[in-house]
């Protein structure tokens, strides 16, 4: 077992809305494909400032947070971003850290896409098989 990484695509949903309304060309929708760490111990999508800038995401507010090493910091919380893994997508907010780090795919976006980590094979898999399933409790 070890660290699970997988490719995800992040898209600025404000750009997507502008493109659908004809205000910008679809080719101008800011999108980034990254190799993310699937982190079941992280709550949200977390990205470095450099990725936030590429996507043009606005910071809505600052929130107190504790990093994995126990350091207390304030992180930026972004406007909505679409997270896509293969044929599954979820719209979420992201925490932004000032230093360079891996993009972390946390529990909220993984649950929204009905994903889980297969630790033996170090890969993301559908929690309920190959088709995304909405589960209501």
N, C-alpha and C positions, 0 to 999 in steps of 0.2 A: 504494500500500500504506500501511497505517497500523495503528492499534490496533483489534483486533477485540473487540467487546463483544456479549454476548448475555444473554438473560434465563434465569436458573436459579432453581430453588426449593430451599431448604435446609430440612430437617426434623430435629428432635431425635428420634433413633431410640429413645432411652430412653422418651420420651413415647409413641411408636408402640407399643412393647411393652406399656406400661401400659394403653393404650387397648384393645389386643387382649385383654388379660387382664381387662378390665372395671374396672380400678382408677381410670381417669379416662375422661371422655367423649371420644370422637373429636374433638369440636369444641375440646377443650383441648390438642390436640397442637400444640406450638409450631412454626410454619412461617413462613418469610420468603421472599418473592420479591424478587430483586435483579438489577440489571444488572451482570454480572461482566465483567472483562477476561480474555479467553482468553490466558493467558500460558504459552507453551511453554517459557520459560526458568525458570519457577517449578516446583518439585517438587510441592507439595501445594496443596490448597485453603487460601487465606489470607484471613482476615477481620479487620476491626477489632473492638475490644472491644465497641463498641455493638451489633454484629450478634450476637456471642456472648451478650451479656446478653439480647437479645430471644429467642434460641433457648433460653436457660437451660442452655447446655452447660457441663459441669464441665471445669476445667483439670486434666489428669492429671499433668503435669510441665512443667518449664521446660527448653527446649533451646537450645543456642547456635546462632546463625544469623548470616549475613552478608546484609545488605540489598543491593539493586541498586546503591546508591551507595557500597558498600564498608563501611558502618557495621556494627560488630559489636554484636549485641544478644542478649538472651535472649527467646525467644518462648514463649508458652503453647502446649501441645499438648492439644487437646480430646479428649473421648470421641467416639464415633462420630456422624457426621452424614450424613444421606442427601442426595445432590446429585442433582437431577432436571433434565434438559434434554429438553424435549418428551416423548417416550415412553421415554426411557432414564434409568436411575438407577444410582448407585454409592454404596456406603457407604464412607466414608473418615474420617480424622481431619483436623483443621484446625489450622493455625498461627494464633495470634492476636497482632496487633500493637496496641500501646497507643494509637497515634495514628490519627486518622481517615484512611482510605484506601479505595480501591476493593477490592471482593472480587476476588481473583485465582483463576481456575480453572486450576490447574496441570496438569502432565503426568500425574500419577498418576490423578486422577479422569477426565481426558479419555481416557486409554488404557482405563480401566475401562469407559467408556461407548462405546468404539470411535469416538472423535471425533478430528477433526483440524481445523486452521485452513485455510480457503481465503483466503489473503492478498489475492488479486486482488479478490475480492468482499467481503472483510472480514466473514466469517461462519463459524460452526461448521458442519461437515458430517460425515456418517458417513465414517469412514476406508475402509469397504468397502461403501459404498452406503447405501441408505435403511434397511436392516434391521441391527440391532445384531448383530455377529458376535463370538463368542468365539474368539480366536486362541491356540492353544497352541504353544509353541516347544519 
